[in-house]
Amino acid sequence: MTSAQSQGDQKEKKRKESILDLSKYLEKNIRVKFAGGREAAGILKGYDPLLNLVLDNTSEILRDPDDPYKLTEDTRMLGLVVCRGTSVVLICPVDGMESIPNPFVQQEA
């Protein structure tokens, strides 16, 4: 094997490593935010190094029709879905996540 081939193999191995270790979230509920503002929650069934995700029992969290930046309590069931990794912005576990008031909004006196 030439040194050029071994360097190419090393680059390929580095490229295949995932940035995130999602193995600890397999079979657990996660919430995913996508580019464009959509959010979904489901059970993580699988993933790959490009962060393509497979979610089961997935529900989409719907936005307020009057205010596209505000989430509602309404959901839409999607079932088993494959989420494209290039559109994933944020992944977080559902357990241990809670909503807090925005500390940067001025409170009325």
PEMO-V176023 format. One record per residue. RES is the residue in one letter. PHI is phi in radians with two decimals (* if undefined). PSI is psi in whole degrees, 0 to 359 (NA if undefined). Layout:
BEGIN
[[RES | PHI | PSI] [RES | PHI | PSI]]
END
This chain:
BEGIN
[[M | * | 135] [T | -1.45 | 164] [S | -1.16 | 329] [A | -1.14 | 320] [Q | -1.16 | 318] [S | -1.17 | 324] [Q | -1.15 | 320] [G | -1.11 | 320] [D | -1.14 | 320] [Q | -1.14 | 319] [K | -1.11 | 319] [E | -1.13 | 320] [K | -1.12 | 318] [K | -1.11 | 320] [R | -1.15 | 329] [K | -1.42 | 347] [E | -1.24 | 138] [S | -1.43 | 148] [I | -1.31 | 325] [L | -1.95 | 146] [D | -1.74 | 97] [L | -1.59 | 3] [S | -1.05 | 329] [K | -1.27 | 347] [Y | -1.77 | 0] [L | -1.05 | 139] [E | 1.12 | 20] [K | -2.15 | 157] [N | -1.27 | 129] [I | -2.25 | 161] [R | -2.08 | 136] [V | -2.17 | 132] [K | -1.86 | 139] [F | -1.99 | 157] [A | -1.05 | 134] [G | 1.80 | 347] [G | 1.80 | 351] [R | -1.26 | 152] [E | -2.35 | 145] [A | -2.49 | 155] [A | -2.33 | 140] [G | -3.01 | 182] [I | -1.58 | 123] [L | -1.25 | 117] [K | -1.78 | 334] [G | -3.03 | 166] [Y | -2.80 | 169] [D | -2.34 | 176] [P | -1.06 | 338] [L | -1.53 | 6] [L | 1.16 | 24] [N | -1.17 | 133] [L | -2.06 | 146] [V | -1.98 | 119] [L | -2.07 | 140] [D | -2.00 | 158] [N | 0.88 | 45] [T | -1.45 | 138] [S | -2.24 | 139] [E | -1.59 | 134] [I | -1.53 | 119] [L | -1.47 | 154] [R | -1.70 | 159] [D | -1.21 | 127] [P | -1.10 | 333] [D | -1.45 | 330] [D | -2.30 | 99] [P | -1.13 | 349] [Y | -1.62 | 355] [K | -1.87 | 129] [L | -1.45 | 151] [T | -1.93 | 177] [E | -1.46 | 352] [D | -1.29 | 142] [T | -2.30 | 162] [R | -2.26 | 123] [M | -1.27 | 132] [L | -1.99 | 335] [G | 1.46 | 226] [L | -1.52 | 124] [V | -2.34 | 156] [V | -1.98 | 123] [C | -1.78 | 125] [R | -1.24 | 128] [G | -1.08 | 330] [T | -1.21 | 340] [S | -1.72 | 355] [V | -1.32 | 127] [V | -1.84 | 320] [L | -2.56 | 139] [I | -2.23 | 129] [C | -2.52 | 151] [P | -1.25 | 144] [V | -1.28 | 319] [D | -1.20 | 130] [G | 1.58 | 1] [M | -1.79 | 131] [E | -2.42 | 152] [S | -1.48 | 134] [I | -2.15 | 157] [P | -1.19 | 148] [N | -1.18 | 117] [P | -1.30 | 350] [F | -1.70 | 358] [V | -1.57 | 134] [Q | -1.21 | 128] [Q | -1.46 | 139] [E | -1.31 | 138] [A | -1.55 | NA]]
END
